[in-house]
Amino acid sequence: MNKETIIVSFSGGRTSAYMCWWLQQNMSHLYDFIYVYANTGLEHEKTLEFVHNVDRFLNLNLVWLEAVIIREKGKGTRHKIVDFYSACRDGEVFEEMIKKYGLPNQTYMHCTRELKLNPIASYKASIGLKDNREAIGIRFDEFQRVKNNPRLIYPLATIGKITKKDVLDFWKNQPFDLDLPEHLGNCVGCFKKSNLKLDLIAKTKPQYFDFFIDMENKYFNVITENETTQRFIYRGYKTAKQIQDEGANVDDDIEECPEECGSVTSEYVSQKASGNLFVEKEV
């Protein structure tokens, strides 16, 4: 019997890296896995180093992807394959996305769609796996993030019951780790980060907002057929320059607070009933 091929989305953090290891240890006898990483061009260098190290440590044969934005209207985002050495580090890929879709924010979250989801979808289609399921690194203690989508599976949340403590304990016992404070993970100045994290970045690494300030200067006005509007990146209608400037007034002893842990609710029952759990298939 041929094994089902699962696409494993490695986001670059400890949890998704742990998921790659966990799948190798617990599910490789039932499934074939293709591990992919979508680079946005605004990741911290330590994140890229961690991804590279995990790839070599676990022998993932990781596929590094980047978005190819097609400027022509009606043409969707494609992908290109890169590697640790050729991956974009100057935000060029991110700016190409902004040129077509405008500045991203909490309402217009096309950065995730165009820089991560669509390049992965394009790659899947290119190798004939368009409809294959995709594994996402969400833990049991953040179950509220699980989506009821039959094409997405959550092995750490639905089978492994893995918590943040499990992940941190695992990496403490490995020969390397993600040498990066939590607030600098993912895109360094991401608007999805909490106000506390943004304050901490603005206080300690204000230069990480320079790219977003440049993007606002270039693409702040959104021109449509009927009007010209302005789009802000950060919550509270704040610009990147405001966030950066406010960092100077943040207390010197500001510290990162721990992530809030989600609770397991009746949503788990509905997920199980819908067949959206990642379960071992019969052999």
C-alpha positions as CSV (number, residue, x, y, z in Angstrom):
1,M,0.0,0.0,0.0
2,N,1.3,3.4,-1.0
3,K,1.8,5.9,1.8
4,E,0.0,9.2,1.8
5,T,2.4,12.1,1.3
6,I,2.0,14.9,3.9
7,I,3.4,18.4,3.4
8,V,5.0,19.6,6.7
9,S,5.1,23.3,7.1
10,F,8.2,24.3,9.1
11,S,7.7,27.9,10.3
12,G,11.2,28.3,11.6
13,G,10.3,28.2,15.4
14,R,11.0,25.6,18.1
15,T,7.5,24.1,18.0
16,S,7.4,23.4,14.3
17,A,10.9,22.1,14.4
18,Y,9.8,19.8,17.2
19,M,6.9,18.7,15.0
20,C,9.3,17.6,12.3
21,W,11.2,15.5,14.8
22,W,8.0,14.1,16.3
23,L,6.6,13.1,12.9
24,Q,9.9,11.3,12.1
25,Q,9.7,9.4,15.3
26,N,6.0,8.5,15.4
27,M,4.5,8.6,11.9
28,S,7.1,7.9,9.3
29,H,6.0,4.2,9.1
30,L,2.6,5.4,7.9
31,Y,3.3,8.5,5.9
32,D,5.8,10.1,3.6
33,F,6.7,13.6,4.6
34,I,7.9,16.6,2.5
35,Y,9.2,19.4,4.7
36,V,9.0,23.0,3.5
37,Y,10.0,26.4,4.8
38,A,8.6,29.6,3.3
39,N,11.0,32.6,3.7
40,T,9.5,36.1,3.8
41,G,12.7,38.0,3.5
42,L,12.3,39.6,6.9
43,E,13.3,36.8,9.2
44,H,16.0,37.2,11.8
45,E,19.3,35.7,10.7
46,K,19.2,33.4,13.8
47,T,15.9,32.0,12.6
48,L,17.4,31.1,9.2
49,E,20.4,29.6,11.0
50,F,18.1,27.5,13.1
51,V,16.1,26.3,10.1
52,H,19.4,25.3,8.4
53,N,20.6,23.5,11.5
54,V,17.4,21.6,12.0
55,D,17.4,20.6,8.4
56,R,20.9,19.1,8.7
57,F,20.3,17.6,12.2
58,L,17.1,15.8,11.2
59,N,18.0,15.1,7.6
60,L,14.8,16.7,6.5
61,N,15.8,17.4,2.9
62,L,14.0,20.7,3.5
63,V,12.6,22.6,0.6
64,W,13.2,26.4,1.0
65,L,10.5,28.4,-0.8
66,E,10.1,32.1,-1.6
67,A,7.2,33.9,-3.2
68,V,7.3,35.0,-6.8
69,I,4.7,37.9,-7.0
70,I,3.1,38.2,-10.5
71,R,2.3,41.8,-10.9
72,E,-0.3,41.2,-13.7
73,K,-3.8,41.5,-12.4
74,G,-5.5,38.1,-11.9
75,K,-2.3,36.2,-11.8
76,G,-1.6,34.4,-8.5
77,T,1.6,34.1,-6.5
78,R,4.1,31.4,-7.7
79,H,7.1,30.1,-5.9
80,K,10.8,29.6,-6.4
81,I,13.2,27.2,-4.6
82,V,16.1,28.7,-2.7
83,D,18.4,27.5,0.1
84,F,20.0,28.9,3.2
85,Y,22.6,30.7,1.3
86,S,20.5,32.3,-1.4
87,A,17.4,33.1,0.7
88,C,16.3,36.7,0.7
89,R,17.4,38.7,3.7
90,D,16.8,42.3,2.6
91,G,13.0,42.4,2.4
92,E,12.9,42.4,-1.4
93,V,10.3,39.6,-1.5
94,F,8.2,41.4,1.1
95,E,8.2,44.6,-0.8
96,E,7.2,42.9,-4.0
97,M,4.1,41.7,-2.2
98,I,3.4,45.2,-0.9
99,K,3.7,46.7,-4.4
100,K,0.8,44.5,-5.6
101,Y,-1.4,44.2,-2.5
102,G,-0.5,47.2,-0.3
103,L,0.6,47.4,3.3
104,P,-0.5,44.5,5.4
105,N,-2.1,44.8,8.8
106,Q,-4.6,43.1,11.1
107,T,-7.4,43.6,8.5
108,Y,-5.3,43.0,5.4
109,M,-3.2,39.9,6.3
110,H,-2.1,39.2,2.7
111,C,1.5,38.9,3.8
112,T,0.8,35.4,5.3
113,R,-1.3,34.5,2.3
114,E,1.1,35.6,-0.3
115,L,4.5,34.9,1.3
116,K,3.7,31.6,3.0
117,L,0.4,29.9,2.1
118,N,0.4,30.6,-1.7
119,P,4.1,29.7,-2.3
120,I,3.5,26.4,-0.5
121,A,0.3,25.8,-2.5
122,S,2.2,26.6,-5.7
123,Y,5.0,24.2,-4.8
124,K,2.5,21.5,-4.0
125,A,0.8,21.9,-7.3
126,S,4.1,21.8,-9.1
127,I,4.9,18.3,-7.8
128,G,1.4,17.0,-8.3
129,L,0.3,17.2,-4.6
130,K,-2.2,20.0,-4.9
131,D,-4.8,18.3,-2.7
132,N,-2.5,16.7,-0.2
133,R,-2.8,17.4,3.5
134,E,-0.5,19.8,5.3
135,A,0.8,19.5,8.9
136,I,0.9,22.6,11.0
137,G,3.0,23.1,14.2
138,I,0.3,24.1,16.7
139,R,0.5,22.7,20.3
140,F,-2.1,21.2,22.6
141,D,-1.9,24.2,24.8
142,E,-2.9,26.5,22.0
143,F,-5.7,24.4,20.7
144,Q,-7.9,27.5,20.0
145,R,-5.7,28.1,16.9
146,V,-6.8,24.8,15.3
147,K,-8.9,25.4,12.2
148,N,-11.6,23.1,11.0
149,N,-10.1,22.5,7.6
150,P,-9.8,19.0,6.2
151,R,-6.5,19.8,4.4
152,L,-4.8,21.0,7.6
153,I,-3.7,18.6,10.3
154,Y,-2.3,19.3,13.8
155,P,-0.3,16.3,15.1
156,L,1.1,18.0,18.2
157,A,-2.3,19.2,19.3
158,T,-4.5,16.3,18.4
159,I,-2.3,13.2,18.9
160,G,0.9,14.1,20.8
161,K,-0.8,16.5,23.3
162,I,2.4,18.4,23.2
163,T,2.7,21.6,25.3
164,K,5.2,24.5,25.3
165,K,7.0,22.9,28.2
166,D,7.5,19.7,26.2
167,V,9.0,21.6,23.4
168,L,11.4,23.7,25.5
169,D,12.5,20.6,27.5
170,F,13.3,18.9,24.2
171,W,15.5,21.7,22.9
172,K,17.4,22.0,26.2
173,N,18.7,18.5,25.6
174,Q,19.8,19.0,21.9
175,P,23.2,20.1,20.7
176,F,21.8,23.4,19.4
177,D,18.7,25.6,19.9
178,L,17.1,28.7,18.5
179,D,19.4,31.3,19.9
180,L,16.8,34.1,19.8
181,P,14.4,35.7,22.3
182,E,10.8,35.0,21.6
183,H,9.8,38.5,20.7
184,L,12.3,38.5,17.7
185,G,10.9,35.3,16.1
186,N,9.1,35.3,12.7
187,C,9.2,38.6,10.8
188,V,11.1,40.9,13.2
189,G,8.6,43.8,13.2
190,C,5.5,41.8,12.6
191,F,2.2,43.7,13.3
192,K,0.7,40.5,14.8
193,K,3.1,40.7,17.8
194,S,1.7,41.9,21.1
195,N,2.1,45.5,22.1
196,L,4.6,44.4,24.7
197,K,6.7,42.6,22.2
198,L,6.7,45.5,19.8
199,D,7.6,47.9,22.7
200,L,10.5,45.6,23.6
201,I,11.7,45.5,20.0
202,A,11.4,49.3,19.7
203,K,13.4,49.7,22.9
204,T,16.2,47.3,22.2
205,K,16.3,46.9,18.4
206,P,14.6,50.1,16.9
207,Q,16.4,49.4,13.5
208,Y,14.0,46.5,12.9
209,F,11.3,49.0,12.1
210,D,13.3,50.8,9.5
211,F,12.1,48.6,6.7
212,F,8.4,49.1,7.6
213,I,9.0,52.9,7.9
214,D,10.4,52.8,4.4
215,M,7.4,50.8,3.1
216,E,5.0,53.3,4.7
217,N,6.8,56.2,3.1
218,K,6.5,54.5,-0.3
219,Y,3.0,52.8,-0.1
220,F,1.1,54.6,2.7
221,N,-1.6,55.8,0.2
222,V,-3.9,53.2,-1.3
223,I,-5.3,54.5,-4.6
224,T,-8.6,52.9,-5.8
225,E,-10.9,53.8,-8.6
226,N,-12.9,56.1,-6.5
227,E,-10.7,57.5,-3.7
228,T,-7.3,57.6,-2.1
229,T,-7.1,56.1,1.4
230,Q,-4.3,55.6,3.9
231,R,-3.4,52.3,5.4
232,F,-1.6,51.8,8.8
233,I,0.4,48.7,9.6
234,Y,0.0,48.5,13.3
235,R,-3.0,48.2,15.6
236,G,-4.4,51.4,16.9
237,Y,-3.8,53.1,13.6
238,K,-0.1,53.6,14.4
239,T,2.7,53.9,11.9
240,A,6.0,52.1,12.2
241,K,7.7,55.4,12.9
242,Q,5.3,56.0,15.9
243,I,6.1,52.5,17.2
244,Q,9.8,53.1,16.8
245,D,9.7,56.6,18.5
246,E,7.6,55.3,21.4
247,G,10.3,52.8,22.1
248,A,12.5,55.6,23.6
249,N,9.9,56.1,26.3
250,V,9.5,52.5,27.3
251,D,10.8,51.5,30.7
252,D,14.4,50.3,30.7
253,D,13.5,47.2,32.7
254,I,10.8,46.0,30.3
255,E,10.7,42.2,30.1
256,E,9.0,39.7,27.9
257,C,5.9,38.1,29.3
258,P,5.1,34.4,28.7
259,E,2.7,33.4,26.0
260,E,-0.9,32.9,27.0
261,C,-1.8,29.2,26.8
262,G,-5.0,28.3,25.2
263,S,-7.5,25.9,26.7
264,V,-8.9,22.7,25.3
265,T,-12.7,23.3,24.8
266,S,-15.6,21.8,23.1
267,E,-14.0,22.7,19.8
268,Y,-11.8,19.6,20.2
269,V,-14.9,17.5,20.2
270,S,-16.2,19.1,17.0
271,Q,-12.8,18.7,15.4
272,K,-12.8,15.0,16.3
273,A,-16.4,14.6,15.0
274,S,-15.4,16.2,11.7
275,G,-12.6,13.8,11.1
276,N,-10.0,16.6,11.1
277,L,-7.7,14.9,13.6
278,F,-4.4,13.6,12.4
279,V,-4.9,9.9,13.1
280,E,-3.1,6.8,12.0
281,K,-4.6,5.2,9.1
282,E,-5.3,1.5,9.0
283,V,-2.7,-0.8,7.4
